[in-house]
């Protein structure tokens, strides 16, 4: 995978996302358990600035 493609997937730019096959391959390669996979690929990161109310 090209660096630019990987970067787009990590940053979810230009509609790029990891496929189920890619996620499964990463899970196997790095011996990740299901909870870690969910944290990495399916948990929405929200900065504190985005959640602060005035």
N, CA, C and O atoms as CSV, one atom per row, in Angstrom:
chain,resi,resn,atom,element,x,y,z
A,1,UNK,N,N,0.846,-1.160,0.000
A,1,UNK,CA,C,0.000,0.000,0.000
A,1,UNK,C,C,0.900,1.234,0.000
A,1,UNK,O,O,1.866,1.316,0.758
A,2,UNK,N,N,0.570,2.170,-0.846
A,2,UNK,CA,C,1.345,3.414,-0.927
A,2,UNK,C,C,1.164,4.239,0.336
A,2,UNK,O,O,0.122,4.180,0.988
A,3,UNK,N,N,2.186,5.004,0.671
A,3,UNK,CA,C,2.114,5.856,1.862
A,3,UNK,C,C,0.925,6.805,1.802
A,3,UNK,O,O,0.246,7.025,2.805
A,4,UNK,N,N,0.678,7.365,0.621
A,4,UNK,CA,C,-0.424,8.322,0.488
A,4,UNK,C,C,-1.773,7.637,0.728
A,4,UNK,O,O,-2.677,8.237,1.310
A,5,UNK,N,N,-1.910,6.389,0.285
A,5,UNK,CA,C,-3.142,5.631,0.512
A,5,UNK,C,C,-3.309,5.335,1.994
A,5,UNK,O,O,-4.394,5.509,2.550
A,6,UNK,N,N,-2.230,4.885,2.634
A,6,UNK,CA,C,-2.274,4.597,4.069
A,6,UNK,C,C,-2.640,5.856,4.852
A,6,UNK,O,O,-3.483,5.807,5.748
A,7,UNK,N,N,-2.017,6.970,4.520
A,7,UNK,CA,C,-2.301,8.228,5.191
A,7,UNK,C,C,-3.764,8.623,5.025
A,7,UNK,O,O,-4.399,9.065,5.982
A,8,UNK,N,N,-4.304,8.469,3.817
A,8,UNK,CA,C,-5.710,8.796,3.570
A,8,UNK,C,C,-6.628,7.913,4.409
A,8,UNK,O,O,-7.636,8.389,4.932
A,9,UNK,N,N,-6.291,6.642,4.539
A,9,UNK,CA,C,-7.107,5.723,5.337
A,9,UNK,C,C,-7.035,6.073,6.824
A,9,UNK,O,O,-8.057,6.081,7.510
A,10,UNK,N,N,-5.848,6.359,7.317
A,10,UNK,CA,C,-5.674,6.724,8.726
A,10,UNK,C,C,-6.456,7.997,9.040
A,10,UNK,O,O,-7.102,8.102,10.082
A,11,UNK,N,N,-6.388,8.958,8.127
A,11,UNK,CA,C,-7.017,10.255,8.352
A,11,UNK,C,C,-8.434,10.346,7.785
A,11,UNK,O,O,-9.093,11.380,7.899
A,12,UNK,N,N,-8.890,9.261,7.179
A,12,UNK,CA,C,-10.229,9.180,6.576
A,12,UNK,C,C,-10.489,10.352,5.638
A,12,UNK,O,O,-11.545,10.983,5.686
A,13,UNK,N,N,-9.511,10.629,4.789
A,13,UNK,CA,C,-9.679,11.689,3.803
A,13,UNK,C,C,-10.026,11.079,2.452
A,13,UNK,O,O,-9.712,9.920,2.177
A,14,UNK,N,N,-10.667,11.865,1.630
A,14,UNK,CA,C,-11.058,11.441,0.279
A,14,UNK,C,C,-11.892,10.170,0.318
A,14,UNK,O,O,-11.852,9.377,-0.623
A,15,UNK,N,N,-12.654,9.962,1.400
A,15,UNK,CA,C,-13.521,8.796,1.517
A,15,UNK,C,C,-12.799,7.479,1.735
A,15,UNK,O,O,-13.407,6.412,1.648
A,16,UNK,N,N,-11.506,7.546,2.017
A,16,UNK,CA,C,-10.708,6.324,2.197
A,16,UNK,C,C,-10.994,5.682,3.546
A,16,UNK,O,O,-11.076,6.367,4.566
A,17,UNK,N,N,-11.143,4.381,3.545
A,17,UNK,CA,C,-11.351,3.605,4.764
A,17,UNK,C,C,-10.646,2.268,4.621
A,17,UNK,O,O,-10.403,1.800,3.509
A,18,UNK,N,N,-10.321,1.657,5.750
A,18,UNK,CA,C,-9.768,0.309,5.723
A,18,UNK,C,C,-10.892,-0.668,5.381
A,18,UNK,O,O,-12.015,-0.524,5.864
A,19,UNK,N,N,-10.589,-1.651,4.555
A,19,UNK,CA,C,-11.568,-2.686,4.228
A,19,UNK,C,C,-11.587,-3.724,5.349
A,19,UNK,O,O,-10.680,-3.774,6.179
A,20,UNK,N,N,-12.624,-4.543,5.359
A,20,UNK,CA,C,-12.698,-5.612,6.349
A,20,UNK,C,C,-11.502,-6.551,6.222
A,20,UNK,O,O,-10.954,-7.007,7.225
A,21,UNK,N,N,-11.106,-6.835,4.996
A,21,UNK,CA,C,-9.948,-7.703,4.770
A,21,UNK,C,C,-8.662,-7.114,5.314
A,21,UNK,O,O,-7.845,-7.827,5.895
A,22,UNK,N,N,-8.479,-5.815,5.129
A,22,UNK,CA,C,-7.284,-5.151,5.655
A,22,UNK,C,C,-7.284,-5.174,7.179
A,22,UNK,O,O,-6.252,-5.421,7.801
A,23,UNK,N,N,-8.441,-4.915,7.775
A,23,UNK,CA,C,-8.542,-4.942,9.237
A,23,UNK,C,C,-8.244,-6.344,9.756
A,23,UNK,O,O,-7.518,-6.500,10.738
A,24,UNK,N,N,-8.794,-7.357,9.109
A,24,UNK,CA,C,-8.543,-8.741,9.523
A,24,UNK,C,C,-7.062,-9.089,9.395
A,24,UNK,O,O,-6.511,-9.766,10.263
A,25,UNK,N,N,-6.416,-8.638,8.330
A,25,UNK,CA,C,-4.984,-8.903,8.140
A,25,UNK,C,C,-4.153,-8.230,9.226
A,25,UNK,O,O,-3.222,-8.833,9.760
A,26,UNK,N,N,-4.484,-6.986,9.553
A,26,UNK,CA,C,-3.764,-6.262,10.608
A,26,UNK,C,C,-3.972,-6.966,11.947
A,26,UNK,O,O,-3.031,-7.099,12.730
A,27,UNK,N,N,-5.204,-7.419,12.215
A,27,UNK,CA,C,-5.516,-8.130,13.456
A,27,UNK,C,C,-4.647,-9.380,13.597
A,27,UNK,O,O,-4.066,-9.630,14.654
A,28,UNK,N,N,-4.567,-10.163,12.514
A,28,UNK,CA,C,-3.757,-11.390,12.541
A,28,UNK,C,C,-2.269,-11.065,12.661
A,28,UNK,O,O,-1.568,-11.666,13.475
A,29,UNK,N,N,-1.786,-10.123,11.859
A,29,UNK,CA,C,-0.358,-9.800,11.810
A,29,UNK,C,C,0.173,-9.363,13.166
A,29,UNK,O,O,1.287,-9.719,13.551
A,30,UNK,N,N,-0.639,-8.582,13.893
A,30,UNK,CA,C,-0.184,-8.031,15.162
A,30,UNK,C,C,-0.827,-8.702,16.368
A,30,UNK,O,O,-0.724,-8.202,17.488
A,31,UNK,N,N,-1.493,-9.837,16.141
A,31,UNK,CA,C,-2.122,-10.638,17.207
A,31,UNK,C,C,-2.989,-9.772,18.128
A,31,UNK,O,O,-2.871,-9.838,19.352
A,32,UNK,N,N,-3.847,-8.972,17.529
A,32,UNK,CA,C,-4.721,-8.090,18.289
A,32,UNK,C,C,-5.989,-8.821,18.696
A,32,UNK,O,O,-6.507,-9.640,17.937
A,33,UNK,N,N,-6.489,-8.530,19.884
A,33,UNK,CA,C,-7.774,-9.108,20.261
A,33,UNK,C,C,-8.889,-8.194,19.753
A,33,UNK,O,O,-8.635,-7.070,19.323
A,34,UNK,N,N,-10.116,-8.687,19.808
A,34,UNK,CA,C,-11.258,-7.970,19.228
A,34,UNK,C,C,-11.456,-6.594,19.856
A,34,UNK,O,O,-11.802,-5.642,19.158
A,35,UNK,N,N,-11.240,-6.479,21.158
A,35,UNK,CA,C,-11.426,-5.184,21.825
A,35,UNK,C,C,-10.450,-4.133,21.310
A,35,UNK,O,O,-10.816,-2.971,21.138
A,36,UNK,N,N,-9.224,-4.536,21.068
A,36,UNK,CA,C,-8.218,-3.610,20.552
A,36,UNK,C,C,-8.583,-3.182,19.128
A,36,UNK,O,O,-8.439,-2.013,18.770
A,37,UNK,N,N,-9.048,-4.120,18.334
A,37,UNK,CA,C,-9.460,-3.799,16.960
A,37,UNK,C,C,-10.588,-2.771,16.980
A,37,UNK,O,O,-10.576,-1.821,16.198
A,38,UNK,N,N,-11.547,-2.955,17.859
A,38,UNK,CA,C,-12.646,-1.994,17.975
A,38,UNK,C,C,-12.114,-0.623,18.372
A,38,UNK,O,O,-12.520,0.390,17.803
A,39,UNK,N,N,-11.207,-0.585,19.348
A,39,UNK,CA,C,-10.625,0.688,19.777
A,39,UNK,C,C,-9.906,1.394,18.633
A,39,UNK,O,O,-10.041,2.606,18.463
A,40,UNK,N,N,-9.147,0.641,17.856
A,40,UNK,CA,C,-8.351,1.231,16.779
A,40,UNK,C,C,-9.216,1.684,15.612
A,40,UNK,O,O,-9.052,2.797,15.113
A,41,UNK,N,N,-10.133,0.831,15.175
A,41,UNK,CA,C,-10.833,1.089,13.925
A,41,UNK,C,C,-12.259,1.627,14.064
A,41,UNK,O,O,-12.795,2.188,13.108
A,42,UNK,N,N,-12.872,1.470,15.220
A,42,UNK,CA,C,-14.291,1.800,15.295
A,42,UNK,C,C,-14.667,2.774,16.399
A,42,UNK,O,O,-15.845,3.105,16.539
A,43,UNK,N,N,-13.711,3.242,17.185
A,43,UNK,CA,C,-14.011,4.217,18.220
A,43,UNK,C,C,-13.763,5.604,17.669
A,43,UNK,O,O,-12.698,5.889,17.122
A,44,UNK,N,N,-14.756,6.460,17.819
A,44,UNK,CA,C,-14.637,7.827,17.323
A,44,UNK,C,C,-13.749,8.619,18.261
A,44,UNK,O,O,-14.022,8.699,19.458
A,45,UNK,N,N,-12.689,9.205,17.728
A,45,UNK,CA,C,-11.822,10.069,18.531
A,45,UNK,C,C,-12.438,11.461,18.563
A,45,UNK,O,O,-12.741,12.040,17.520
A,46,UNK,N,N,-12.617,11.985,19.752
A,46,UNK,CA,C,-13.158,13.332,19.905
A,46,UNK,C,C,-12.233,14.083,20.829
A,46,UNK,O,O,-11.968,13.644,21.948
A,47,UNK,N,N,-11.738,15.215,20.363
A,47,UNK,CA,C,-10.839,16.003,21.214
A,47,UNK,C,C,-11.638,16.709,22.293
A,47,UNK,O,O,-12.844,16.912,22.159
A,48,UNK,N,N,-10.952,17.080,23.361
A,48,UNK,CA,C,-11.602,17.823,24.440
A,48,UNK,C,C,-12.171,19.136,23.944
A,48,UNK,O,O,-13.221,19.575,24.414
A,49,UNK,N,N,-11.496,19.764,23.006
A,49,UNK,CA,C,-11.986,21.043,22.468
A,49,UNK,C,C,-13.340,20.865,21.784
A,49,UNK,O,O,-14.190,21.754,21.849
A,50,UNK,N,N,-13.545,19.722,21.131
A,50,UNK,CA,C,-14.799,19.481,20.437
A,50,UNK,C,C,-15.952,19.232,21.405
A,50,UNK,O,O,-17.111,19.413,21.034
A,51,UNK,N,N,-15.660,18.827,22.623
A,51,UNK,CA,C,-16.712,18.471,23.557
A,51,UNK,C,C,-16.955,19.522,24.627
A,51,UNK,O,O,-17.851,19.368,25.457
A,52,UNK,N,N,-16.165,20.587,24.615
A,52,UNK,CA,C,-16.327,21.634,25.622
A,52,UNK,C,C,-17.542,22.499,25.283
A,52,UNK,O,O,-17.794,22.814,24.120
A,53,UNK,N,N,-18.284,22.872,26.319
A,53,UNK,CA,C,-19.410,23.776,26.122
A,53,UNK,C,C,-19.100,25.085,26.810
A,53,UNK,O,O,-18.396,25.123,27.819
A,54,UNK,N,N,-19.621,26.135,26.264
A,54,UNK,CA,C,-19.381,27.470,26.835
A,54,UNK,C,C,-20.552,27.897,27.671
A,54,UNK,O,O,-20.542,28.991,28.236
